[in-house]
Amino acid sequence: MAQSDLAAINDELLYALRNNITDPEGRGSAATYSGTATEGQTVITISVAAIKAITSVTIAGTLKTYGTDYSVSIGTTSATVTMASGMTAGQSISIPYRYGATWIYPDLSRTDITFGSFPRMSVTDVSSVMDEISLGATMTRHSLMKAITVCDLNPKKVSDILTAVKNYFLSNKKGFYNFNLVVPVGIGPVLTFNTVINDKGKYVETVQQTLTVHIPFVWEGIS
């Protein structure tokens, strides 16, 4: 059994939130790549800048499974979808994706953002614990805690967004590839975060609140 890819875990969480949690301000755009496969083709390149997430991949009318059937690599000017096996010539390719502005980031809350940046969500690490669970020290259980933090001027909007995130994870506890299970474990208090200038030129306080989720079973093995 191989070791886990922590970056891939973070990316999968980030892309899931970008695809499934609606931005109240409607930032970003959605589009679909359509194409026709050549014989044995495995790599599909979408030459669009600022792609934020690949929503799904459908080949010849069949919805493919992330991780098992395909992997994704997103750069600044394009995204690449790599299929696990070659396609047949003439098969249709349909790949919805999100691009442009986003409101969900893999970083800590920032104090240098402006009024127009809210609401803003971040996905960050809280803690990581590993335990040996096998004779001969050949298997390790890796337990991860992640923080989903939302910042905005309106405490109710923050609460509504975190409720949507919580409900998404409750409905999709086992719907991921790089980890077996994710469970919401708690929501912290609403905290004053920063002061910004609003659209009327007045200083206003922003608030933030955090949902913590637990990924309890990431298996680390050695041959």
DRENPA-3360 file (N, C-alpha, C; in nm, 2 decimals, always signed):
BEGIN
1 = MAQSDLAA = +0.08/-0.12/+0.00/+0.00/+0.00/+0.00/+0.09/+0.12/+0.00 ~ +0.05/+0.22/-0.08/+0.13/+0.34/-0.09/+0.10/+0.44/+0.01 ~ +0.19/+0.54/+0.03/+0.16/+0.65/+0.12/+0.06/+0.75/+0.06 ~ -0.01/+0.83/+0.14/-0.11/+0.92/+0.10/-0.04/+1.04/+0.03 ~ -0.12/+1.11/-0.05/-0.08/+1.23/-0.11/-0.16/+1.35/-0.04 ~ -0.10/+1.42/+0.05/-0.17/+1.52/+0.13/-0.22/+1.63/+0.04 ~ -0.14/+1.67/-0.06/-0.18/+1.78/-0.15/-0.30/+1.73/-0.23 ~ -0.31/+1.61/-0.27/-0.43/+1.56/-0.34/-0.55/+1.56/-0.26;
9 = INDELLYA = -0.54/+1.53/-0.13/-0.65/+1.54/-0.03/-0.70/+1.68/-0.02 ~ -0.61/+1.78/-0.01/-0.65/+1.92/+0.00/-0.72/+1.96/-0.13 ~ -0.66/+1.92/-0.24/-0.72/+1.96/-0.37/-0.86/+1.90/-0.39 ~ -0.88/+1.78/-0.35/-1.01/+1.72/-0.37/-1.12/+1.79/-0.28 ~ -1.08/+1.82/-0.16/-1.17/+1.90/-0.07/-1.20/+2.04/-0.14 ~ -1.10/+2.10/-0.18/-1.12/+2.24/-0.24/-1.21/+2.23/-0.36 ~ -1.18/+2.14/-0.45/-1.26/+2.13/-0.58/-1.40/+2.09/-0.55 ~ -1.42/+2.00/-0.45/-1.56/+1.96/-0.41/-1.64/+2.08/-0.36;
17 = LRNNITDP = -1.58/+2.17/-0.28/-1.65/+2.28/-0.23/-1.68/+2.38/-0.34 ~ -1.58/+2.40/-0.43/-1.60/+2.50/-0.54/-1.71/+2.45/-0.64 ~ -1.73/+2.32/-0.65/-1.83/+2.26/-0.74/-1.97/+2.26/-0.67 ~ -1.98/+2.25/-0.54/-2.10/+2.22/-0.48/-2.16/+2.32/-0.38 ~ -2.08/+2.42/-0.35/-2.13/+2.53/-0.26/-2.15/+2.66/-0.34 ~ -2.27/+2.71/-0.35/-2.30/+2.82/-0.43/-2.25/+2.95/-0.37 ~ -2.18/+3.03/-0.46/-2.13/+3.16/-0.42/-2.25/+3.26/-0.41 ~ -2.28/+3.32/-0.30/-2.40/+3.41/-0.29/-2.38/+3.53/-0.38;
25 = EGRGSAAT = -2.26/+3.56/-0.42/-2.23/+3.68/-0.51/-2.22/+3.64/-0.66 ~ -2.23/+3.51/-0.69/-2.23/+3.46/-0.83/-2.10/+3.48/-0.90 ~ -1.99/+3.48/-0.83/-1.86/+3.50/-0.89/-1.82/+3.38/-0.97 ~ -1.73/+3.40/-1.07/-1.69/+3.29/-1.15/-1.79/+3.25/-1.26 ~ -1.75/+3.16/-1.35/-1.83/+3.12/-1.46/-1.82/+2.97/-1.48 ~ -1.92/+2.91/-1.55/-1.92/+2.77/-1.58/-1.93/+2.75/-1.73 ~ -1.86/+2.65/-1.78/-1.86/+2.62/-1.92/-1.84/+2.47/-1.93 ~ -1.85/+2.42/-2.05/-1.83/+2.27/-2.08/-1.74/+2.25/-2.20;
33 = YSGTATEG = -1.64/+2.17/-2.18/-1.55/+2.13/-2.29/-1.62/+2.01/-2.36 ~ -1.63/+2.02/-2.49/-1.68/+1.91/-2.57/-1.58/+1.87/-2.68 ~ -1.56/+1.74/-2.70/-1.47/+1.70/-2.80/-1.50/+1.55/-2.84 ~ -1.41/+1.50/-2.93/-1.42/+1.37/-2.98/-1.29/+1.30/-2.96 ~ -1.29/+1.18/-2.90/-1.16/+1.11/-2.87/-1.10/+1.05/-3.00 ~ -0.97/+1.04/-3.00/-0.90/+0.97/-3.10/-0.86/+0.83/-3.04 ~ -0.82/+0.74/-3.12/-0.80/+0.60/-3.07/-0.68/+0.60/-2.97 ~ -0.71/+0.54/-2.85/-0.61/+0.53/-2.75/-0.58/+0.66/-2.67;
41 = QTVITISV = -0.65/+0.76/-2.70/-0.63/+0.89/-2.63/-0.65/+0.88/-2.48 ~ -0.56/+0.93/-2.40/-0.57/+0.93/-2.26/-0.57/+1.07/-2.20 ~ -0.51/+1.17/-2.27/-0.49/+1.30/-2.21/-0.59/+1.40/-2.29 ~ -0.66/+1.48/-2.20/-0.75/+1.58/-2.26/-0.71/+1.71/-2.20 ~ -0.68/+1.81/-2.28/-0.63/+1.94/-2.24/-0.74/+2.04/-2.27 ~ -0.77/+2.12/-2.16/-0.87/+2.23/-2.17/-0.79/+2.36/-2.16 ~ -0.77/+2.42/-2.28/-0.69/+2.54/-2.28/-0.77/+2.67/-2.25 ~ -0.80/+2.68/-2.12/-0.87/+2.80/-2.07/-0.80/+2.84/-1.94;
49 = AAIKAITS = -0.77/+2.97/-1.93/-0.70/+3.02/-1.81/-0.79/+3.03/-1.69 ~ -0.73/+3.02/-1.58/-0.80/+3.03/-1.45/-0.91/+2.93/-1.42 ~ -0.89/+2.81/-1.47/-0.99/+2.70/-1.43/-0.98/+2.67/-1.28 ~ -1.09/+2.67/-1.21/-1.09/+2.65/-1.07/-1.13/+2.51/-1.03 ~ -1.21/+2.44/-1.11/-1.25/+2.30/-1.07/-1.30/+2.23/-1.20 ~ -1.27/+2.10/-1.21/-1.34/+2.02/-1.31/-1.46/+1.95/-1.24 ~ -1.58/+1.97/-1.29/-1.70/+1.93/-1.23/-1.72/+1.78/-1.25 ~ -1.71/+1.73/-1.37/-1.73/+1.59/-1.40/-1.67/+1.56/-1.53;
57 = VTIAGTLK = -1.66/+1.43/-1.56/-1.61/+1.38/-1.69/-1.71/+1.27/-1.74 ~ -1.76/+1.30/-1.86/-1.85/+1.20/-1.92/-1.79/+1.16/-2.06 ~ -1.77/+1.03/-2.08/-1.72/+0.97/-2.20/-1.82/+0.88/-2.27 ~ -1.86/+0.92/-2.39/-1.96/+0.84/-2.46/-2.09/+0.81/-2.38 ~ -2.13/+0.92/-2.31/-2.25/+0.91/-2.23/-2.24/+0.85/-2.10 ~ -2.12/+0.80/-2.06/-2.10/+0.74/-1.93/-2.02/+0.83/-1.84 ~ -2.08/+0.86/-1.72/-2.02/+0.94/-1.62/-1.90/+0.87/-1.56 ~ -1.78/+0.92/-1.56/-1.66/+0.86/-1.51/-1.64/+0.90/-1.36;
65 = TYGTDYSV = -1.57/+0.82/-1.29/-1.54/+0.84/-1.15/-1.40/+0.90/-1.13 ~ -1.40/+1.01/-1.05/-1.28/+1.08/-1.02/-1.18/+0.99/-0.94 ~ -1.06/+0.99/-0.98/-0.96/+0.90/-0.91/-0.95/+0.77/-0.97 ~ -1.06/+0.70/-0.99/-1.06/+0.56/-1.04/-1.04/+0.57/-1.20 ~ -1.12/+0.65/-1.26/-1.12/+0.66/-1.41/-1.04/+0.77/-1.46 ~ -1.02/+0.87/-1.38/-0.94/+0.99/-1.44/-0.88/+1.07/-1.32 ~ -0.77/+1.14/-1.36/-0.71/+1.24/-1.26/-0.71/+1.37/-1.33 ~ -0.69/+1.48/-1.24/-0.70/+1.61/-1.29/-0.57/+1.69/-1.25;
73 = SIGTTSAT = -0.52/+1.77/-1.34/-0.41/+1.86/-1.30/-0.45/+2.00/-1.36 ~ -0.46/+2.10/-1.27/-0.50/+2.23/-1.30/-0.39/+2.33/-1.29 ~ -0.36/+2.40/-1.40/-0.25/+2.51/-1.40/-0.32/+2.64/-1.42 ~ -0.23/+2.74/-1.44/-0.28/+2.88/-1.46/-0.34/+2.91/-1.59 ~ -0.30/+2.84/-1.69/-0.35/+2.86/-1.83/-0.43/+2.75/-1.89 ~ -0.43/+2.63/-1.83/-0.50/+2.52/-1.88/-0.52/+2.42/-1.77 ~ -0.61/+2.32/-1.80/-0.63/+2.20/-1.71/-0.61/+2.07/-1.80 ~ -0.56/+1.97/-1.73/-0.54/+1.84/-1.80/-0.62/+1.73/-1.73;
81 = VTMASGMT = -0.70/+1.66/-1.80/-0.77/+1.54/-1.75/-0.70/+1.42/-1.81 ~ -0.65/+1.33/-1.73/-0.58/+1.21/-1.78/-0.67/+1.09/-1.74 ~ -0.71/+1.02/-1.85/-0.79/+0.90/-1.83/-0.70/+0.78/-1.79 ~ -0.76/+0.69/-1.71/-0.69/+0.57/-1.66/-0.66/+0.47/-1.78 ~ -0.75/+0.47/-1.88/-0.73/+0.39/-1.99/-0.77/+0.46/-2.12 ~ -0.71/+0.42/-2.23/-0.73/+0.49/-2.36/-0.88/+0.48/-2.41 ~ -0.92/+0.59/-2.47/-1.05/+0.60/-2.52/-1.06/+0.54/-2.67 ~ -1.18/+0.51/-2.71/-1.20/+0.46/-2.85/-1.22/+0.58/-2.94;
89 = AGQSISIP = -1.17/+0.57/-3.06/-1.19/+0.68/-3.16/-1.34/+0.71/-3.18 ~ -1.37/+0.83/-3.18/-1.51/+0.87/-3.21/-1.59/+0.89/-3.08 ~ -1.54/+0.85/-2.96/-1.62/+0.86/-2.84/-1.64/+1.01/-2.81 ~ -1.75/+1.05/-2.76/-1.78/+1.19/-2.72/-1.72/+1.22/-2.59 ~ -1.67/+1.34/-2.57/-1.61/+1.39/-2.44/-1.69/+1.51/-2.40 ~ -1.73/+1.51/-2.27/-1.80/+1.62/-2.21/-1.75/+1.65/-2.07 ~ -1.69/+1.77/-2.05/-1.63/+1.80/-1.92/-1.67/+1.94/-1.88 ~ -1.77/+1.95/-1.79/-1.81/+2.08/-1.73/-1.70/+2.12/-1.64;
97 = YRYGATWI = -1.68/+2.25/-1.63/-1.58/+2.31/-1.54/-1.61/+2.45/-1.50 ~ -1.55/+2.49/-1.39/-1.56/+2.63/-1.34/-1.43/+2.70/-1.36 ~ -1.45/+2.83/-1.40/-1.33/+2.91/-1.43/-1.35/+3.06/-1.39 ~ -1.24/+3.14/-1.39/-1.26/+3.28/-1.36/-1.24/+3.30/-1.21 ~ -1.32/+3.40/-1.16/-1.31/+3.43/-1.01/-1.36/+3.32/-0.93 ~ -1.31/+3.31/-0.81/-1.35/+3.21/-0.71/-1.36/+3.28/-0.57 ~ -1.42/+3.21/-0.48/-1.43/+3.27/-0.34/-1.39/+3.17/-0.24 ~ -1.34/+3.05/-0.29/-1.29/+2.95/-0.20/-1.14/+2.92/-0.22;
105 = YPDLSRTD = -1.06/+2.94/-0.12/-0.92/+2.93/-0.13/-0.85/+2.83/-0.04 ~ -0.73/+2.78/-0.07/-0.66/+2.69/+0.01/-0.56/+2.77/+0.10 ~ -0.61/+2.87/+0.18/-0.52/+2.95/+0.26/-0.59/+3.00/+0.38 ~ -0.52/+3.07/+0.47/-0.58/+3.12/+0.59/-0.66/+3.25/+0.56 ~ -0.74/+3.29/+0.65/-0.81/+3.42/+0.63/-0.71/+3.53/+0.62 ~ -0.74/+3.63/+0.53/-0.64/+3.73/+0.50/-0.70/+3.87/+0.54 ~ -0.61/+3.96/+0.59/-0.65/+4.09/+0.63/-0.64/+4.20/+0.52 ~ -0.58/+4.16/+0.41/-0.56/+4.26/+0.30/-0.66/+4.26/+0.19;
113 = ITFGSFPR = -0.77/+4.19/+0.21/-0.87/+4.18/+0.11/-0.98/+4.29/+0.13 ~ -1.05/+4.32/+0.02/-1.14/+4.44/+0.02/-1.28/+4.39/+0.03 ~ -1.37/+4.49/+0.04/-1.51/+4.47/+0.06/-1.57/+4.38/-0.05 ~ -1.53/+4.39/-0.17/-1.58/+4.31/-0.28/-1.54/+4.16/-0.28 ~ -1.45/+4.13/-0.19/-1.40/+3.99/-0.18/-1.49/+3.90/-0.09 ~ -1.59/+3.96/-0.03/-1.67/+3.88/+0.07/-1.80/+3.83/+0.00 ~ -1.85/+3.72/+0.04/-1.79/+3.63/+0.14/-1.67/+3.55/+0.09 ~ -1.59/+3.50/+0.18/-1.47/+3.43/+0.14/-1.46/+3.31/+0.22;
121 = MSVTDVSS = -1.42/+3.19/+0.16/-1.41/+3.07/+0.23/-1.26/+3.02/+0.22 ~ -1.21/+2.96/+0.32/-1.08/+2.90/+0.32/-1.08/+2.76/+0.37 ~ -0.99/+2.68/+0.32/-0.97/+2.54/+0.36/-0.83/+2.52/+0.41 ~ -0.81/+2.49/+0.53/-0.68/+2.49/+0.59/-0.67/+2.36/+0.69 ~ -0.54/+2.33/+0.72/-0.51/+2.22/+0.81/-0.53/+2.27/+0.95 ~ -0.58/+2.18/+1.04/-0.58/+2.20/+1.18/-0.48/+2.11/+1.25 ~ -0.49/+1.98/+1.23/-0.40/+1.89/+1.29/-0.39/+1.76/+1.21 ~ -0.29/+1.68/+1.25/-0.26/+1.55/+1.18/-0.20/+1.46/+1.28;
129 = VMDEISLG = -0.26/+1.34/+1.30/-0.21/+1.24/+1.39/-0.20/+1.11/+1.33 ~ -0.09/+1.03/+1.35/-0.07/+0.90/+1.29/-0.05/+0.80/+1.40 ~ -0.11/+0.68/+1.38/-0.10/+0.57/+1.48/-0.07/+0.44/+1.40 ~ +0.02/+0.36/+1.46/+0.05/+0.23/+1.40/-0.06/+0.13/+1.44 ~ -0.11/+0.06/+1.34/-0.22/-0.03/+1.37/-0.20/-0.18/+1.33 ~ -0.07/-0.21/+1.29/-0.05/-0.35/+1.25/+0.08/-0.40/+1.31 ~ +0.08/-0.53/+1.32/+0.21/-0.60/+1.36/+0.31/-0.58/+1.26 ~ +0.43/-0.55/+1.30/+0.54/-0.53/+1.21/+0.55/-0.39/+1.16;
137 = ATMTRHSL = +0.47/-0.30/+1.21/+0.47/-0.16/+1.17/+0.46/-0.14/+1.02 ~ +0.37/-0.21/+0.96/+0.35/-0.20/+0.81/+0.23/-0.12/+0.77 ~ +0.15/-0.08/+0.87/+0.03/+0.00/+0.84/+0.01/+0.11/+0.94 ~ -0.01/+0.23/+0.89/-0.03/+0.34/+0.98/-0.17/+0.41/+0.94 ~ -0.24/+0.44/+1.05/-0.37/+0.52/+1.02/-0.34/+0.67/+1.04 ~ -0.37/+0.75/+0.94/-0.35/+0.89/+0.94/-0.48/+0.96/+0.96 ~ -0.49/+1.04/+1.07/-0.62/+1.11/+1.10/-0.60/+1.26/+1.08 ~ -0.68/+1.32/+1.00/-0.66/+1.46/+0.96/-0.78/+1.55/+1.01;
145 = MKAITVCD = -0.75/+1.67/+1.06/-0.86/+1.76/+1.09/-0.84/+1.88/+1.00 ~ -0.95/+1.93/+0.93/-0.95/+2.04/+0.84/-1.04/+2.15/+0.89 ~ -1.01/+2.27/+0.86/-1.09/+2.39/+0.90/-1.15/+2.45/+0.77 ~ -1.28/+2.47/+0.77/-1.35/+2.54/+0.66/-1.40/+2.67/+0.73 ~ -1.33/+2.78/+0.69/-1.36/+2.91/+0.75/-1.43/+3.00/+0.65 ~ -1.54/+3.07/+0.70/-1.61/+3.17/+0.61/-1.60/+3.30/+0.68 ~ -1.56/+3.40/+0.59/-1.56/+3.54/+0.64/-1.66/+3.63/+0.56 ~ -1.73/+3.72/+0.63/-1.82/+3.81/+0.56/-1.86/+3.92/+0.66;
153 = LNPKKVSD = -1.94/+4.02/+0.61/-1.99/+4.12/+0.70/-2.11/+4.08/+0.77 ~ -2.18/+3.99/+0.72/-2.31/+3.95/+0.78/-2.30/+3.81/+0.85 ~ -2.32/+3.81/+0.98/-2.31/+3.68/+1.06/-2.40/+3.58/+1.01 ~ -2.53/+3.62/+0.97/-2.62/+3.52/+0.93/-2.58/+3.45/+0.79 ~ -2.52/+3.53/+0.71/-2.47/+3.48/+0.58/-2.36/+3.38/+0.61 ~ -2.27/+3.41/+0.70/-2.17/+3.31/+0.74/-2.23/+3.18/+0.79 ~ -2.33/+3.19/+0.87/-2.39/+3.08/+0.93/-2.46/+3.00/+0.82 ~ -2.53/+3.06/+0.73/-2.60/+3.00/+0.62/-2.50/+2.92/+0.53;
161 = ILTAVKNY = -2.39/+2.98/+0.50/-2.29/+2.91/+0.41/-2.23/+2.79/+0.48 ~ -2.20/+2.81/+0.61/-2.14/+2.69/+0.68/-2.24/+2.58/+0.70 ~ -2.37/+2.62/+0.71/-2.47/+2.51/+0.72/-2.48/+2.44/+0.59 ~ -2.46/+2.51/+0.47/-2.46/+2.44/+0.34/-2.34/+2.35/+0.33 ~ -2.23/+2.39/+0.38/-2.11/+2.31/+0.38/-2.12/+2.18/+0.47 ~ -2.18/+2.21/+0.59/-2.20/+2.09/+0.68/-2.29/+1.99/+0.61 ~ -2.40/+2.04/+0.56/-2.50/+1.95/+0.50/-2.44/+1.87/+0.38 ~ -2.36/+1.94/+0.30/-2.29/+1.88/+0.19/-2.20/+1.76/+0.24;
169 = FLSNKKGF = -2.12/+1.78/+0.34/-2.04/+1.67/+0.39/-2.12/+1.56/+0.45 ~ -2.23/+1.60/+0.52/-2.31/+1.49/+0.58/-2.38/+1.40/+0.47 ~ -2.41/+1.46/+0.36/-2.47/+1.39/+0.25/-2.36/+1.32/+0.16 ~ -2.24/+1.35/+0.18/-2.13/+1.29/+0.09/-2.01/+1.25/+0.18 ~ -2.04/+1.18/+0.29/-1.93/+1.14/+0.38/-1.83/+1.05/+0.31 ~ -1.88/+0.96/+0.22/-1.80/+0.86/+0.16/-1.78/+0.89/+0.01 ~ -1.81/+1.01/-0.04/-1.81/+1.03/-0.18/-1.68/+1.09/-0.23 ~ -1.56/+1.04/-0.18/-1.43/+1.10/-0.22/-1.34/+0.98/-0.25;
177 = YNFNLVVP = -1.23/+1.02/-0.32/-1.14/+0.92/-0.37/-1.01/+0.91/-0.28 ~ -0.95/+1.02/-0.24/-0.83/+1.02/-0.17/-0.84/+0.99/-0.02 ~ -0.96/+0.98/+0.03/-0.98/+0.94/+0.17/-1.12/+0.87/+0.17 ~ -1.13/+0.78/+0.28/-1.25/+0.70/+0.28/-1.37/+0.76/+0.35 ~ -1.35/+0.87/+0.43/-1.46/+0.92/+0.51/-1.42/+1.06/+0.55 ~ -1.52/+1.15/+0.55/-1.51/+1.29/+0.61/-1.63/+1.32/+0.69 ~ -1.61/+1.37/+0.81/-1.73/+1.39/+0.90/-1.72/+1.53/+0.97 ~ -1.82/+1.61/+0.96/-1.82/+1.74/+1.03/-1.83/+1.71/+1.18;
185 = VGIGPVLT = -1.74/+1.78/+1.26/-1.73/+1.75/+1.40/-1.77/+1.87/+1.49 ~ -1.78/+1.99/+1.43/-1.82/+2.11/+1.51/-1.80/+2.24/+1.44 ~ -1.88/+2.34/+1.49/-1.88/+2.47/+1.44/-1.84/+2.56/+1.55 ~ -1.74/+2.65/+1.53/-1.69/+2.74/+1.64/-1.78/+2.86/+1.65 ~ -1.74/+2.95/+1.74/-1.82/+3.08/+1.76/-1.80/+3.18/+1.64 ~ -1.89/+3.27/+1.63/-1.87/+3.38/+1.53/-1.77/+3.48/+1.60 ~ -1.66/+3.51/+1.53/-1.55/+3.60/+1.58/-1.54/+3.72/+1.49 ~ -1.51/+3.84/+1.55/-1.48/+3.95/+1.48/-1.34/+3.93/+1.41;
193 = FNTVINDK = -1.33/+3.96/+1.28/-1.21/+3.93/+1.21/-1.13/+4.05/+1.17 ~ -1.19/+4.14/+1.10/-1.12/+4.25/+1.04/-1.21/+4.37/+1.01 ~ -1.15/+4.49/+0.98/-1.23/+4.61/+0.94/-1.20/+4.64/+0.80 ~ -1.31/+4.66/+0.72/-1.29/+4.70/+0.58/-1.38/+4.82/+0.55 ~ -1.35/+4.88/+0.43/-1.43/+4.99/+0.39/-1.54/+4.94/+0.30 ~ -1.67/+4.96/+0.33/-1.78/+4.91/+0.25/-1.80/+5.00/+0.12 ~ -1.91/+4.96/+0.05/-1.94/+5.03/-0.08/-1.99/+5.17/-0.05 ~ -2.01/+5.21/+0.07/-2.05/+5.35/+0.10/-1.94/+5.43/+0.16;
201 = GKYVETVQ = -1.82/+5.37/+0.16/-1.70/+5.44/+0.22/-1.69/+5.44/+0.37 ~ -1.77/+5.35/+0.43/-1.76/+5.35/+0.58/-1.69/+5.22/+0.62 ~ -1.62/+5.23/+0.74/-1.55/+5.12/+0.80/-1.66/+5.03/+0.86 ~ -1.65/+4.90/+0.83/-1.74/+4.80/+0.89/-1.66/+4.68/+0.93 ~ -1.71/+4.61/+1.03/-1.64/+4.49/+1.08/-1.68/+4.37/+1.00 ~ -1.59/+4.28/+0.98/-1.62/+4.15/+0.92/-1.61/+4.05/+1.03 ~ -1.68/+3.94/+1.01/-1.68/+3.83/+1.11/-1.64/+3.70/+1.04 ~ -1.60/+3.60/+1.11/-1.56/+3.47/+1.06/-1.61/+3.36/+1.15;
209 = QTLTVHIP = -1.63/+3.24/+1.09/-1.67/+3.13/+1.17/-1.62/+3.00/+1.10 ~ -1.59/+2.90/+1.18/-1.52/+2.78/+1.13/-1.59/+2.65/+1.15 ~ -1.61/+2.57/+1.05/-1.65/+2.44/+1.06/-1.53/+2.34/+1.05 ~ -1.52/+2.26/+1.15/-1.41/+2.16/+1.15/-1.46/+2.02/+1.10 ~ -1.38/+1.96/+1.01/-1.42/+1.83/+0.96/-1.31/+1.74/+0.99 ~ -1.34/+1.61/+1.01/-1.25/+1.51/+1.05/-1.24/+1.40/+0.93 ~ -1.12/+1.38/+0.89/-1.09/+1.27/+0.80/-1.01/+1.16/+0.87 ~ -1.09/+1.06/+0.93/-1.02/+0.97/+1.03/-0.94/+0.85/+0.97;
217 = FVWEGIS = -0.97/+0.82/+0.84/-0.91/+0.70/+0.79/-0.83/+0.72/+0.66 ~ -0.71/+0.77/+0.67/-0.62/+0.77/+0.56/-0.51/+0.67/+0.59 ~ -0.50/+0.57/+0.50/-0.41/+0.46/+0.53/-0.27/+0.48/+0.47 ~ -0.17/+0.46/+0.55/-0.03/+0.47/+0.51/+0.04/+0.34/+0.52 ~ +0.08/+0.28/+0.41/+0.14/+0.15/+0.42/+0.28/+0.14/+0.36 ~ +0.35/+0.04/+0.39/+0.48/+0.01/+0.33/+0.48/-0.13/+0.27 ~ +0.56/-0.15/+0.17/+0.56/-0.28/+0.11/+0.64/-0.38/+0.19;
% end
